[in-house]
């Protein structure tokens, strides 16, 4: 399961092990339900001490990523917390961007609608502050992306659902990809910021339908910018332009 891994020695060994295993999960080499080799075998494969293996897997256990099952060893049971541990900017394939957009189209309009129903004064002010930061950041890619991520987190805070807020926070680094691609050109900054202002206005007006619609429009606006840049193409582009997700590729049946 884990082969040909090179662990850099310039940083914490345990941290490097955590990062590499997380990367293998991200690219599908390790999947939920998979069993990790015994500690001694892993240490030999990675050419590190067993104490480093134990330290790395303590991180996974504390996050609820792995579980030690008697007679079966250590099993990967939950990948969601790993989103917070890895720089997803290294995964820039069209398929990944497709997945990101699909997830955001499902989540963001729902969260915006809930915020329109539940946002209190503090929640509204939190959203307003991110928009003010976005205005100051026009033309600055890094600051603009940060303000955008903060905006979506603030909307989730205002929605008042702790599970959706946790999901938004866990996926922040993943959302970074779609935000980064949509800000390749400075002329897009003000347009996307105007979308944020429209979402805020609907939330202020306590209009869930308008908030949901504005949020979906914003997602599709960002996608169009990505499509126009050539980052995602082919069937994925055509399907999203028609307003529905691209079909998943069919796996060949086993004989």
DOMAR-716352 format. One record per residue: x, y, z of N, C-alpha, C in turn. Coordinates in steps of 0.05 Angstrom, whole numbers. Layout:
<numis>
     nX     nY     nZ    caX    caY    caZ     cX     cY     cZ
      X      Y      Z      X      Y      Z      X      Y      Z
...
</numis>
This chain:
<numis>
     nX     nY     nZ    caX    caY    caZ     cX     cY     cZ
     17    -24      0      0      0      0     17     25      0
     39     25     16     56     49     18     83     41      8
     90     51    -16    116     44    -28    129     68    -40
    155     67    -43    171     88    -57    165    116    -45
    166    119    -19    161    144     -6    188    156      2
    192    181     -3    217    194      6    209    215     27
    219    211     51    213    229     73    235    249     76
    230    275     72    251    295     75    260    297    104
    286    302    108    297    303    135    300    331    145
    292    351    129    295    379    137    274    389    156
    252    373    160    231    381    178    226    358    197
    207    361    216    200    340    234    193    314    219
    205    292    228    200    267    215    171    259    217
    160    262    241    132    256    245    114    273    227
    120    299    226    105    317    209    107    309    179
    130    300    171    134    291    143    118    266    137
    117    248    157    101    224    154     72    230    152
     62    248    169     34    257    168     28    269    141
     45    287    131     40    300    105     40    280     83
     59    261     82     60    242     60     37    223     60
     28    213     83      5    196     84    -20    211     76
    -22    236     84    -45    253     77    -45    257     46
    -22    261     35    -20    264      6    -29    239     -9
    -21    215      2    -30    190    -11    -60    186     -9
    -72    195     13   -101    194     16   -114    213     -5
   -102    237     -8   -113    257    -27   -113    247    -55
    -94    231    -63    -93    222    -91   -105    194    -94
   -117    184    -73   -131    159    -74   -115    134    -71
    -89    136    -63    -73    113    -59    -80     98    -34
    -90    113    -14   -100    101     11   -129    110     14
   -147     91     20   -175     96     21   -187     88     48
   -210    100     55   -223     92     80   -228     62     80
   -221     50    103   -224     21    105   -197      6    101
   -178     20     89   -152      7     85   -137      3    112
   -122    -18    114   -107    -24    138    -78    -16    133
    -66     -2    153    -38      5    151    -20    -18    159
      3    -20    147     22    -41    155     29    -38    184
     40    -60    197     49    -58    224     70    -36    228
     72    -26    252     91     -4    258    119    -10    249
    129    -34    255    156    -42    247    160    -42    217
    139    -51    202    141    -52    173    141    -24    161
    123     -6    173    123     21    163    149     35    168
    161     31    191    186     44    198    208     35    178
    207     10    171    227      0    152    222     11    124
    197     12    116    190     23     89    198     52     87
    193     68    108    198     96    107    226    104    116
    240     83    126    268     87    136    269    109    158
    251    105    177    250    123    200    248    106    225
    251    118    248    248    103    273    219     98    280
    214     77    296    187     70    303    174     92    320
    190    107    335    179    128    351    167    150    334
    179    155    310    167    175    292    141    165    280
    139    139    275    114    128    265     93    131    286
    100    124    311     80    126    333     71    155    337
     89    174    335     82    202    338     63    211    316
     69    203    292     52    211    269     24    199    272
     22    174    280     -4    162    282    -19    171    307
     -6    182    326    -20    194    349    -36    219    339
    -24    234    319    -38    256    307    -63    247    293
    -61    225    277    -84    215    263   -105    205    283
    -96    192    304   -116    181    324   -130    204    338
   -116    225    346   -128    248    360   -149    261    342
   -144    262    316   -162    275    297   -185    256    289
   -184    231    297   -205    213    290   -202    202    262
   -178    204    251   -173    195    224   -169    164    223
   -156    154    243   -150    125    244   -162    113    270
   -164     86    269   -174     72    292   -159     45    294
   -150     39    318   -136     13    322   -157     -8    329
   -159    -28    311   -179    -49    315   -165    -75    323
   -172    -87    345   -160   -112    354   -161   -133    332
   -137   -145    326   -136   -166    306   -134   -156    278
   -139   -130    273   -138   -119    246   -117    -97    242
   -107    -86    264    -87    -65    262   -100    -38    261
    -86    -19    249    -95      9    247   -109     13    220
   -134     23    222   -151     27    198   -156     56    193
   -156     64    168   -164     91    161   -194     92    161
   -206    109    178   -235    110    181   -248    136    173
   -232    158    172   -245    184    167   -224    203    154
   -229    212    130   -210    228    116   -215    258    119
   -239    266    128   -246    294    129   -226    312    143
   -216    305    167   -198    323    181   -172    327    166
   -165    309    147   -140    312    133   -139    337    115
   -163    347    108   -164    371     91   -150    395    104
   -149    394    131   -136    416    146   -106    413    148
    -95    390    139    -67    384    144    -49    386    119
    -61    391     96    -45    390     72    -50    414     54
    -30    422     40    -32    444     20    -44    433     -5
    -70    438     -9    -83    427    -32    -76    440    -59
    -59    461    -57    -51    474    -82    -34    456    -99
    -24    433    -88     -8    415   -104    -26    397   -121
    -52    397   -116    -71    380   -131    -88    399   -148
    -81    402   -173    -94    421   -190   -106    409   -216
   -112    383   -215   -123    370   -238   -151    380   -243
   -161    377   -268   -188    386   -275   -208    370   -258
   -203    344   -253   -222    328   -238   -225    339   -209
   -203    348   -197   -205    359   -170   -220    385   -170
   -215    403   -189   -229    428   -190   -259    422   -195
   -265    403   -211   -293    395   -216   -306    387   -189
   -292    370   -173   -303    362   -147   -307    385   -128
   -288    404   -128   -290    427   -110   -315    443   -117
   -318    449   -143   -341    465   -152   -367    450   -145
   -368    424   -150   -392    408   -144   -399    410   -115
   -379    407    -97   -384    409    -68   -394    436    -60
   -382    457    -72   -389    484    -64   -417    491    -74
   -425    481    -98   -451    486   -108   -473    474    -90
   -466    451    -77   -485    438    -60   -486    453    -33
   -464    461    -22   -463    472      5   -469    502      7
   -456    518     -9   -457    547     -5   -485    559     -7
   -502    552    -26   -529    563    -26   -545    556     -2
   -542    531      8   -555    523     32   -547    539     56
   -521    543     59   -510    558     81   -520    587     80
   -519    599     56   -529    627     53   -558    629     61
   -575    610     53   -603    611     59   -607    609     90
   -592    592    103   -594    590    132   -585    615    146
   -564    628    135   -555    654    146   -576    675    144
   -591    675    122   -613    695    119   -635    691    140
   -638    667    149   -658    662    169   -648    668    198
   -622    663    202   -612    663    230   -592    685    237
   -581    699    218   -560    717    225   -568    738    245
   -552    742    266   -557    764    284   -539    788    277
   -539    808    294   -524    832    288   -494    826    286
   -484    809    304   -456    802    304   -449    786    279
   -467    769    270   -462    753    246   -461    770    222
   -479    789    220   -480    808    197   -454    825    197
   -446    834    220   -422    851    221   -398    834    213
   -397    809    220   -374    792    212   -372    789    182
   -395    787    169   -395    785    140   -386    812    128
   -398    834    139   -390    860    128   -360    865    130
   -348    857    152   -319    861    155   -303    847    134
   -312    823    126   -297    809    105   -300    823     78
   -323    835     74   -327    850     49   -310    875     48
   -308    889     71   -291    912     74   -262    904     68
   -254    881     79   -226    871     74   -223    865     45
   -244    855     32   -243    849      3   -239    874    -14
   -252    895     -6   -249    920    -20   -220    930    -18
   -209    928      6   -181    937      9   -162    919     -6
   -170    894    -12   -152    875    -24   -153    874    -54
   -171    890    -67   -173    889    -96   -145    894   -108
   -137    875   -125   -111    877   -138    -89    862   -124
    -95    853    -99    -75    837    -84    -85    808    -82
    -74    790    -98    -84    763   -100    -86    749    -73
    -64    749    -58    -64    734    -32    -85    746    -13
    -85    772    -10   -104    785      8   -133    781     -1
   -137    781    -27   -164    778    -38   -174    749    -33
   -157    730    -37   -165    702    -31   -172    698     -2
   -155    710     16   -160    708     45   -187    720     52
   -193    744     41   -218    757     46   -241    741     36
   -238    728     13   -259    711      2   -265    687     20
   -243    673     29   -247    650     46   -259    659     73
   -251    682     83   -263    693    108   -292    699    104
   -300    709     80   -328    715     75   -345    690     77
   -337    669     65   -352    644     65   -353    632     93
   -331    635    108   -332    625    136   -351    642    152
   -351    668    148   -368    686    163   -398    680    157
   -404    674    132   -432    667    126   -439    641    141
   -421    622    142   -426    597    156   -430    602    186
   -414    621    197   -418    628    225   -446    639    229
   -454    657    211   -480    670    213   -503    649    210
   -498    627    196   -518    607    191   -525    592    217
   -507    592    236   -513    581    262   -515    551    263
   -502    537    244   -502    508    245   -473    499    248
   -467    487    271   -439    481    278   -427    460    259
   -443    441    249   -433    421    231   -425    433    205
   -442    451    194   -435    464    169   -411    483    172
   -409    495    196   -386    513    201   -361    496    202
   -362    473    215   -338    456    217   -331    446    189
   -351    439    173   -345    430    145   -331    453    129
   -342    477    132   -330    500    118   -301    504    126
   -296    502    152   -269    506    162   -250    484    153
   -260    459    153   -243    437    144   -236    439    115
   -255    450     99   -251    452     70   -238    478     61
   -231    495     80   -219    521     71   -196    518     53
   -177    500     60   -153    496     43   -161    485     16
   -182    469     15   -191    458    -10   -205    479    -27
   -221    496    -14   -234    518    -28   -214    538    -39
   -190    538    -27   -169    556    -36   -165    553    -66
   -166    528    -76   -161    523   -104   -180    538   -123
   -206    536   -118   -225    550   -135   -223    580   -132
   -216    589   -108   -213    618   -104   -188    628   -119
   -167    612   -117   -141    620   -130   -145    622   -160
   -158    602   -172   -161    603   -201   -178    626   -211
   -197    634   -194   -216    655   -203   -204    683   -200
   -179    684   -189   -167    710   -185   -140    713   -200
   -139    700   -222   -115    702   -239   -112    729   -252
   -135    743   -255   -134    769   -268   -148    790   -250
   -136    813   -248   -146    833   -229   -174    843   -235
   -183    841   -261   -210    851   -267   -232    834   -255
   -225    810   -246   -245    793   -234   -251    799   -205
   -232    813   -192   -235    818   -163   -261    833   -156
   -265    856   -170   -288    873   -163   -314    858   -170
   -314    842   -191   -339    828   -199   -346    807   -178
   -327    792   -168   -332    772   -148   -340    785   -121
   -328    808   -116   -334    823    -91   -364    832    -93
   -372    841   -116   -400    849   -120   -419    826   -114
   -411    802   -121   -427    778   -114   -430    775    -84
   -408    779    -70   -409    778    -41   -428    798    -29
   -427    822    -40   -445    843    -31   -474    836    -36
   -480    823    -58   -508    815    -64   -517    794    -45
   -499    775    -38   -506    754    -18   -512    767      9
   -495    786     17   -499    800     42   -525    814     43
   -532    828     21   -557    843     20   -581    825     24
   -580    801     11   -603    782     14   -604    772     43
   -581    767     55   -581    758     83   -592    780    101
   -584    805     96   -594    828    112   -625    830    109
   -635    824     86   -664    827     80   -680    802     90
   -666    783    103   -679    759    113   -694    744     90
   -680    742     68   -692    729     44   -676    704     36
   -683    681     47   -668    657     42   -666    649     13
   -689    652     -2   -688    645    -30   -669    663    -46
   -669    689    -40   -651    707    -54   -622    702    -46
   -618    695    -21   -591    689    -12   -580    664    -25
   -597    644    -27   -589    619    -40   -583    623    -70
   -601    638    -83   -597    644   -111   -572    660   -116
   -567    681    -99   -543    697   -103   -518    681    -98
   -519    662    -79   -496    646    -73   -490    627    -97
   -511    615   -107   -507    597   -130   -497    612   -154
   -507    636   -159   -498    653   -181   -468    659   -177
   -460    664   -152   -432    670   -146   -415    646   -153
   -423    622   -145   -408    598   -151   -404    594   -181
   -426    598   -196   -425    594   -224   -409    616   -238
   -410    640   -227   -394    662   -237   -364    656   -234
   -356    646   -210   -329    639   -206   -320    616   -225
   -339    597   -229   -333    575   -247   -328    584   -275
   -345    603   -285   -342    613   -312   -315    626   -316
   -305    640   -295   -279    652   -297   -258    630   -300
   -261    609   -284   -242    586   -286   -243    574   -314
   -267    569   -324   -270    557   -350   -258    574   -372
   -262    601   -370   -251    619   -390   -221    619   -389
   -210    613   -365   -180    612   -363   -168    587   -374
   -186    567   -380   -176    541   -390   -168    522   -369
   -173    528   -343   -164    509   -322   -181    484   -322
   -206    485   -329   -223    462   -331   -236    462   -358
   -235    439   -372   -245    439   -399   -262    415   -405
   -267    411   -431   -281    387   -440   -309    385   -429
   -317    360   -423   -345    354   -415   -352    368   -389
   -332    371   -371   -337    385   -346   -347    413   -351
   -333    427   -368   -340    455   -374   -368    457   -385
   -374    440   -405   -400    441   -418   -422    435   -399
   -418    415   -381   -439    407   -363   -445    430   -343
   -424    442   -332   -429    463   -313   -441    488   -326
   -434    494   -351   -445    516   -365   -475    512   -369
   -483    487   -371   -512    481   -374   -526    480   -348
   -511    483   -326   -523    484   -299   -526    458   -285
   -510    438   -293   -511    413   -278   -483    401   -277
   -477    384   -256   -450    373   -253   -443    355   -276
   -418    353   -281   -408    334   -302   -412    306   -292
   -419    287   -310   -422    259   -303   -395    247   -295
   -396    229   -275   -372    216   -267   -364    195   -288
   -338    192   -292   -328    171   -310   -335    143   -299
   -345    126   -316   -353     99   -308   -328     82   -305
   -327     67   -284   -305     48   -281   -311     22   -295
   -291     10   -308   -297    -15   -322   -305    -37   -303
   -325    -53   -311   -334    -74   -294   -313    -97   -292
   -312   -109   -268   -294   -131   -265   -305   -155   -280
   -286   -170   -292   -295   -194   -307   -305   -215   -289
</numis>
